[in-house]
Amino acid sequence: MGATSDIDLAVRFAHLFACSEAVAAELTAATSTREYAAGTTLIRQGETCHRVMVLLDGHARAAMVTLDGRLLQLAEHRPGEIFGGVDPGREQAAEITATMPTRVASFATQDFYALAERHACVGLVLARAMVRQFGALTQLVSARLMLSSNGRVHAELLRMAQAGDGRWIRPLPVLSDLALRVQTARETVSRAVSALERRGIVRRHEDGLEIVAPARLEALIV
């Protein structure tokens, strides 16, 4: 992952915020970029963060340790996602960790909000990001309360496929990661996926998991 020049960064911002070159140049001037190795903590649970972060490349996971010591995954952040000190006075509810080599652009929160006030396109992207993350969190809580363990596995597989072309999950999902997402045991996930394979609903390949019958998988979300 090479260094990002100001020109490259301005192009990325122009695309992400659907803004003019002048606004992209303002964003570039107000930000700093940093690269993180896989496994590096970007933000710690319980700390206050005074920088708004935009994920440029890579992938990060937000998870929290509950009061009874369980690890609960809350979100996954992909390129274009905004997180961090959006509400700088509040302690961070989750720890955010890079799961692969990751590059992040960060703004002082007050600078980012000043840009959002001056440029509607920046505020619109921020608002959409927050709505999307709130919706994903609501879906997570609903699934935890309303679905069985197997139902949560089925729902997460379908969601992961729909994030791509609707048929494939690439790379092949790691069962322990999937178990963390749906808050169940790895053995439960293994049994659920194996059962789907036996029924011909999914097919395992070296490079990914194919959802052969999405409608049948959706019908099992109970």
Disulfide bonds with the S-S distance in Angstrom:
none
